[in-house]
Amino acid sequence: MFDILIKNGRVIDGTGSPSYLSDVAIKDGKIVKVARGIKGDAQKVIDAVGLTVTPGFIDSHSHSDAAIIKAPGQREKVEQGITTAITCQCGNSPAPISRDAVRDEYDVIEGVGSLYDIQKDFPTYVDAVKNIPQGANQALLIGHNSIRRAAMGNDFRAPTAQEMEAMKNHIRKAMENGALGISFGLGYNPGGCASFDELVELCSVVAEYDGLAASHIRDEGDRVVASVAEFINMLKKSGIKTGIISHHKASNRSENWGKVHHTLKMIDDACKDGLDIYCDVYPYSAFNTDLAAVFTPMEFRARTHEEHMAALDNAEEIENLRKWIINRYGSDDLSWVLTARVPGVPEFSGRYISDIAQELGTDHLGALVELWKRSDFSGYACFFATSEDDIETVLKHPRAMICTDSGSLINPNTVHHPRLRGSFPRVLGRYVREKGVTTLPEMIRKMTSLPARVYGFKTKGLVWEGMDADLCVFDAENIIDRAEYTSCFERAEGLNYVIVGGKIAAEDAVYNGERNAKVLLR
């Protein structure tokens, strides 16, 4: 007897090949048969007439590592068809923790213990999480920002020889305990102050283990071309063969729009020279990060919290910030910024900076400064700074994978970017069906077998006999995202079933609590 039998669906197997009518039989977590007219009983029969059957989606760039312990159901992943996610991106991993970490500031989780002790180093963290059942599979990278903080705190300087060796040892431990490779967040502190030579030396250790590198490049705005060139050269000099440019875009000024045509050609040319480079992309014209990362220079962010708060009351400091913003973005008009999560200031969450400024009777920078003061120099926002044409250009590139650049919520009431829930259904509904950016089989390849191959998952990403039974069943004519920037909790429509490890985890885009996935180790 089969566990699940999917009858009369239109199978898109993940290779990019055209769809075909078939049944799919599942038993013991595996796809055991793909054929027309499969005979035999099953505990659950899914009538898939008029529906499409594909591999489960793989989120190429995710931040759900924070939820592995605190919210392992991974609801926001499962409810958009994601069955596997690549976590610890943009240079940040839960382990190792900072040299300056304070034990008392870390939570104690029942059944797990103190997160301070668990996240002290990568092997300890892996031991703690590898047996925690997950709603969707999670794979881990080691974050450069995290190992830098572990070795030298947030210091804005080059590492000493001793600190460099400490960082290399953290990488070795991670690679020997299941990390796929290293991630960089070169637009953030402290990663952004690292020299090219530092990056190459650390990547050389990853190369010893045949690991990969994924990078939020140094600049996605005016210097996006130079930043892509730096990443490519880093791979060449370090010996790493496989690299992924994270959430690839050209942003900030409209003068940068269109540069992705050049950067994608740079990827193609590097691959002709023997490298294996990819990128990932999410289908929104706004990116999401913390306000300080966008509106303060790296040197400012490297200061202490007390220095940040003091600067907000210093007229000269504020004027210097204004000049820096004008130089970087062309003006001090911040009407393109929509706040998201602003801790302690719910009245400022989900609102445009321009509206806040009008309410407070100040200019845009004045509103931003007041927001920082009230939120203890924190707060996240959505920044509308990317061209729709560029999104389509990257989406259709054969080496582009799909991502959310988002995690799973620990606090379910947090305002967030709609990519949290909508990325994959949005690509299928708005960019494939409505805009025809590429064919449905090709886009499914980008969501499934392509990331499975890039990240080394040999039993995922294809509807083939013997593969893991991670599957999506959806209505290709109706699947669509419903999450909005001011209402990010709406579920997708047209997603009938999500199957993870051979068990149904969601029906009609509603997660049922099933945790049949795990942390995947290299």
C-alpha positions in Angstrom: 0.0 0.0 0.0 1.2 3.5 -0.9 1.2 6.3 1.6 0.0 8.8 -0.9 -1.1 8.4 -4.5 -1.4 11.5 -6.7 -3.7 10.7 -9.6 -4.0 12.3 -13.0 -1.8 15.3 -12.4 0.2 17.3 -14.9 3.8 16.6 -13.8 6.5 19.1 -14.3 9.5 17.1 -13.2 12.0 19.9 -12.5 14.4 19.4 -15.4 12.8 22.1 -17.5 11.2 19.6 -19.8 7.5 20.0 -20.8 4.8 18.7 -18.5 3.1 15.3 -19.0 0.1 13.6 -17.5 1.0 11.0 -14.8 0.3 9.5 -11.4 2.8 9.8 -8.6 3.1 7.2 -5.8 4.8 7.9 -2.5 5.9 5.5 0.2 8.2 5.8 3.2 9.2 9.4 2.3 10.2 8.5 -1.3 8.7 8.8 -4.8 8.4 5.1 -5.7 6.6 5.3 -9.0 5.8 7.9 -11.7 3.5 6.5 -14.4 0.1 6.6 -16.0 -2.6 4.5 -14.3 -0.8 3.3 -11.2 -2.7 0.5 -9.6 -2.8 -0.1 -5.8 -4.3 1.2 -2.6 -3.1 4.2 -0.8 -3.8 5.7 2.6 -4.4 9.0 0.9 -5.4 9.6 -2.7 -5.1 13.1 -4.2 -7.2 13.8 -7.2 -5.0 16.1 -9.2 -7.1 16.4 -12.4 -6.4 19.9 -13.7 -3.6 20.4 -11.2 0.2 20.6 -11.6 2.6 18.4 -9.7 6.2 19.6 -9.2 9.1 19.1 -6.8 8.9 21.0 -3.6 10.4 24.5 -3.9 13.9 25.3 -2.7 14.5 28.7 -1.2 18.0 29.6 -2.4 18.4 32.4 0.1 16.7 32.3 3.4 17.0 33.6 6.9 14.9 31.0 8.6 17.9 29.8 10.7 16.7 32.0 13.5 13.5 29.9 13.7 15.1 26.5 13.7 14.9 26.3 17.4 12.2 28.8 18.3 9.7 28.2 15.5 10.7 24.9 13.8 7.4 24.5 12.0 8.6 27.0 9.4 5.0 27.9 8.6 5.8 30.8 6.3 8.0 28.5 4.2 5.6 25.6 3.9 2.6 27.8 3.1 4.2 29.0 -0.1 5.4 25.5 -1.2 9.0 25.7 0.1 10.2 22.3 1.3 13.9 23.2 1.7 15.7 26.5 2.5 19.3 27.5 2.4 19.9 29.5 5.6 22.6 31.6 7.4 22.9 34.0 4.6 24.2 37.6 4.3 27.1 36.8 6.6 25.0 35.9 9.6 24.8 32.5 11.2 23.5 31.6 14.7 26.9 30.3 15.6 29.5 31.2 16.5 28.3 34.0 18.8 30.2 37.3 19.3 33.2 37.6 21.4 31.3 40.3 23.3 28.1 38.3 23.8 26.5 38.6 27.3 25.3 35.2 28.6 22.3 36.7 30.5 20.9 38.2 27.3 20.3 34.8 25.7 17.1 32.9 26.0 16.7 29.6 27.7 14.6 27.3 25.5 12.8 24.4 27.2 14.2 21.1 26.0 17.2 22.8 24.3 19.0 24.8 27.0 20.6 28.2 27.0 21.2 29.6 23.5 24.4 31.2 24.7 25.9 27.8 25.3 24.3 26.2 22.2 25.5 28.9 19.8 29.0 29.2 21.3 30.4 27.4 18.3 29.2 25.8 15.1 29.6 22.1 16.2 27.7 22.7 19.4 24.9 24.4 17.5 24.7 21.6 14.9 24.5 19.0 17.7 21.6 20.9 19.2 19.5 21.4 16.1 20.2 18.4 13.9 17.5 16.3 15.6 14.8 19.0 16.0 12.0 18.1 13.5 11.3 21.0 11.1 8.3 21.9 8.9 10.7 22.5 6.0 14.3 21.3 5.5 17.0 23.7 6.5 20.6 23.7 5.2 23.3 25.8 6.9 26.2 28.1 5.8 28.7 29.7 8.1 28.5 33.5 8.2 31.5 35.7 7.8 30.1 38.5 10.0 29.5 35.9 12.7 33.0 34.5 12.7 34.4 38.0 12.6 32.5 39.0 15.6 33.5 35.8 17.4 37.2 36.6 16.7 37.3 40.4 17.1 33.9 41.8 17.9 32.6 44.7 15.8 36.0 46.4 15.5 36.3 48.4 12.3 39.8 47.3 11.4 41.8 44.5 9.8 42.3 41.3 11.9 45.5 40.5 13.5 47.3 37.2 12.6 45.9 35.6 15.7 42.3 36.8 14.9 42.6 35.6 11.3 43.6 32.2 12.5 40.7 32.1 14.9 38.3 32.9 12.0 39.8 30.2 9.8 39.4 27.7 12.7 35.7 28.6 13.0 35.4 27.9 9.2 37.1 24.5 9.5 34.8 23.5 12.4 31.8 24.5 10.4 32.8 22.7 7.2 33.6 19.6 9.2 30.2 19.7 10.9 27.9 20.1 8.0 28.1 23.6 6.6 27.7 23.9 2.8 30.1 26.8 2.6 30.4 30.5 3.7 28.1 33.5 3.3 29.1 37.1 3.2 27.2 40.3 4.1 29.6 42.9 2.7 26.9 45.6 2.9 26.8 45.2 6.6 29.1 45.7 9.6 31.5 44.2 10.4 31.8 42.3 7.1 31.8 45.5 5.0 35.2 46.6 6.5 36.9 43.4 5.5 39.5 43.8 2.8 39.6 41.8 -0.4 42.7 39.9 0.9 40.8 38.9 4.1 38.0 37.5 2.0 40.3 35.5 -0.2 42.2 34.1 2.7 39.0 32.9 4.4 37.6 31.5 1.2 40.7 29.5 0.7 39.8 27.5 3.7 36.3 26.8 2.3 37.9 25.7 -0.9 39.9 23.1 0.9 36.6 21.4 1.7 35.1 22.0 -1.8 32.6 24.4 -0.3 30.7 27.2 -1.9 30.4 31.0 -1.2 27.2 33.1 -1.3 27.5 36.8 -1.0 25.5 39.9 -0.4 28.0 41.8 -2.4 29.6 45.0 -1.2 27.3 47.4 -3.1 24.1 46.8 -5.0 23.9 50.5 -6.1 26.4 52.8 -7.8 29.2 50.2 -7.4 27.3 47.1 -8.3 29.5 46.3 -11.3 32.7 46.6 -9.3 31.2 44.6 -6.5 30.3 41.7 -8.8 33.8 41.9 -10.2 35.2 41.7 -6.6 33.1 38.6 -5.9 34.3 36.9 -9.1 37.9 37.7 -8.5 37.5 36.4 -4.9 36.4 33.1 -6.2 39.2 32.9 -8.7 42.0 33.7 -6.2 40.7 31.5 -3.4 40.0 28.4 -5.4 36.2 28.2 -4.7 34.5 27.0 -7.8 30.8 27.6 -6.9 29.5 31.0 -6.0 26.1 32.6 -5.6 25.4 36.3 -5.8 22.6 36.9 -3.3 19.3 38.6 -4.2 20.9 40.1 -7.3 19.7 43.6 -8.2 20.9 47.1 -9.2 19.2 49.5 -6.8 19.2 52.9 -5.0 19.2 55.3 -8.0 17.4 55.0 -11.3 20.7 55.6 -13.0 21.7 52.1 -11.8 18.8 50.4 -13.3 19.7 48.3 -16.3 23.2 47.4 -15.0 22.1 43.9 -14.3 22.4 43.2 -18.1 26.2 43.9 -17.6 26.5 41.9 -14.4 24.7 38.9 -15.7 27.1 38.9 -18.7 29.9 39.0 -16.2 28.5 35.9 -14.6 28.3 34.2 -18.0 31.8 35.1 -18.9 33.2 33.9 -15.6 31.5 30.6 -16.2 33.1 30.3 -19.6 36.4 30.7 -17.8 35.7 27.7 -15.5 33.8 29.1 -12.6 30.3 28.0 -11.6 28.5 31.2 -10.6 24.8 31.7 -10.0 22.5 34.3 -8.5 19.2 34.3 -6.7 16.3 36.8 -6.9 13.0 37.6 -5.2 10.1 39.1 -7.2 9.6 42.5 -5.5 10.8 46.0 -6.4 11.5 46.8 -2.7 14.3 45.3 -0.6 14.0 44.9 3.2 16.7 45.5 5.8 17.4 47.6 8.8 17.3 51.4 8.4 20.8 51.9 9.7 22.3 49.7 7.0 20.8 51.9 4.4 21.1 55.4 5.9 24.4 55.4 7.8 28.0 54.8 6.6 29.8 51.7 7.7 32.0 53.7 10.1 29.0 55.1 11.8 27.5 51.6 12.3 30.7 50.4 13.8 30.3 52.8 16.8 28.9 51.7 20.1 25.2 51.9 20.9 25.8 54.8 23.3 27.7 56.7 20.5 24.8 56.1 18.1 22.2 57.6 20.5 24.5 60.6 21.3 24.9 61.3 17.6 21.1 61.6 17.2 21.2 64.6 19.4 24.2 66.2 17.7 23.3 68.7 14.9 26.6 68.4 13.2 26.3 64.6 13.1 22.8 64.8 11.6 24.0 67.2 9.0 26.9 64.9 8.1 24.3 62.0 7.7 22.2 64.2 5.5 25.2 64.9 3.2 26.1 61.2 3.1 22.5 60.3 2.2 22.4 62.9 -0.6 25.7 61.7 -2.0 24.6 58.1 -2.0 21.0 58.4 -3.1 20.9 61.7 -4.9 18.7 63.6 -2.4 17.4 63.5 1.1 13.9 62.6 -0.1 13.0 59.4 1.7 9.5 59.0 0.4 10.5 55.6 -1.1 10.9 54.1 2.4 8.1 52.1 4.1 8.7 51.2 7.7 8.2 47.5 8.7 9.2 46.3 12.1 10.0 49.2 14.5 10.5 47.7 18.0 8.7 49.7 20.7 7.1 52.1 18.3 4.1 50.4 16.8 2.6 53.7 15.7 5.5 54.1 13.2 5.3 50.5 11.8 3.9 50.0 8.3 4.1 53.7 7.3 6.0 55.8 4.8 8.7 58.0 6.2 7.1 60.9 4.3 3.8 60.4 6.2 5.6 60.2 9.5 7.5 63.4 8.7 4.2 65.2 7.9 2.7 64.0 11.2 5.7 65.2 13.2 6.0 68.5 11.3 9.6 67.8 10.2 11.5 66.8 7.1 12.2 63.2 6.1 15.6 62.9 7.8 14.1 64.5 10.9 11.4 61.8 10.9 14.0 59.1 10.5 16.1 60.5 13.4 13.0 60.7 15.6 12.1 57.1 14.8 15.6 56.0 15.8 15.4 57.9 19.0 12.1 56.3 20.0 13.1 52.8 18.9 16.6 52.8 20.5 18.3 53.1 17.1 16.5 50.1 15.6 13.9 49.5 13.0 13.5 47.8 9.6 11.9 49.0 6.4 11.0 48.2 2.8 13.0 50.3 0.3 11.4 50.8 -3.1 14.6 51.1 -5.1 14.6 48.4 -7.8 13.4 48.4 -11.4 10.6 46.1 -12.5 12.4 45.5 -15.8 15.5 44.4 -13.9 13.6 41.9 -11.8 12.3 40.3 -15.0 15.8 40.4 -16.6 17.3 38.5 -13.6 14.3 36.1 -13.3 14.7 34.8 -16.8 18.5 34.3 -16.6 19.3 30.6 -16.8 21.5 30.7 -13.7 19.1 32.6 -11.5 17.4 30.8 -8.7 14.3 32.0 -6.7 14.5 33.1 -3.1 12.5 34.8 -0.4 15.5 36.5 1.4 13.2 36.0 4.4 12.8 33.8 7.4 10.0 32.2 9.4 8.4 34.4 12.1 9.1 33.8 15.7 6.7 36.5 16.7 3.7 35.9 14.4 2.5 39.5 14.7 5.6 41.2 13.3 5.1 43.4 10.3 7.3 42.2 7.5 8.0 42.3 3.8 5.4 40.3 1.8 8.2 38.1 0.4 7.9 36.3 3.7 4.8 34.6 2.4 4.5 35.4 -1.3 7.7 35.0 -3.2 7.2 31.6 -4.9 3.4 31.9 -5.7 4.1 35.5 -6.9 6.7 34.3 -9.4 4.4 31.6 -10.7 1.3 33.8 -10.9 2.5 37.2 -11.8 5.8 36.6 -13.7 5.1 33.3 -15.5 1.3 33.2 -16.0 0.6 36.9 -16.4 3.8 38.3 -17.8 5.3 35.3 -19.6 8.8 36.1 -18.4 9.7 32.5 -19.0 7.9 29.1 -19.4 6.4 27.3 -16.4 8.7 24.3 -16.7 11.8 26.6 -16.9 10.7 28.5 -13.8 10.0 25.3 -11.9 13.6 24.2 -12.8 14.9 27.5 -11.2 12.9 26.7 -8.1 13.8 23.0 -7.8 16.5 21.0 -9.6 18.8 24.0 -10.2 19.2 24.9 -6.5 19.3 21.2 -5.6 22.3 20.8 -7.9 24.0 24.0 -6.8 23.7 23.2 -3.1 24.4 19.4 -3.5 21.0 17.8 -2.7 21.2 14.7 -4.8 17.8 13.3 -3.8 15.8 16.6 -4.1 14.4 18.8 -6.8 13.0 16.2 -9.3 9.8 14.2 -9.7 11.7 11.0 -10.4 11.4 7.6 -8.8 13.8 7.2 -5.9 13.8 10.9 -5.1 12.6 12.4 -1.8 8.9 12.9 -1.7 9.0 16.7 -1.4 6.2 17.9 -3.7 3.8 20.7 -4.5 0.4 20.3 -6.1 -1.1 23.5 -7.4 -3.5 25.1 -9.8 -1.2 26.7 -12.4 -4.1 28.8 -13.7 -4.9 30.4 -10.4 -1.8 30.2 -8.1 -1.0 33.7 -6.8 0.4 35.6 -3.9 -2.0 37.7 -1.6 0.5 39.2 0.9 0.9 43.0 0.6 3.4 45.4 2.2 0.8 46.6 4.7 -0.8 43.2 5.1 1.9 40.6 4.9 0.1 37.8 6.5 -2.3 36.8 3.6 -1.7 33.3 2.4 -1.3 32.3 -1.3 -4.2 31.1 -3.4 -4.1 28.1 -5.7 -1.6 26.0 -3.7 -3.5 22.8 -3.0 -1.0 20.5 -1.3 2.5 20.7 0.0 4.2 17.4 0.8 7.4 17.2 2.8 9.2 13.9 3.3 6.2 12.0 2.1 3.7 13.6 4.4 1.1 16.3 3.7 2.3 19.5 5.5 -0.2 22.0 4.0 -3.6 21.9 2.3 -4.9 25.0 0.5 -1.8 26.9 1.7 -2.6 26.2 5.4 0.1 24.5 7.4 -1.1 21.6 9.5 1.7 21.4 12.0 3.5 18.4 10.4 7.2 18.4 11.1 8.7 15.8 8.9 11.8 17.7 7.7 15.2 18.2 9.3 18.4 20.2 9.3 20.4 19.0 6.3 24.1 18.7 6.7 26.8 18.6 4.0 
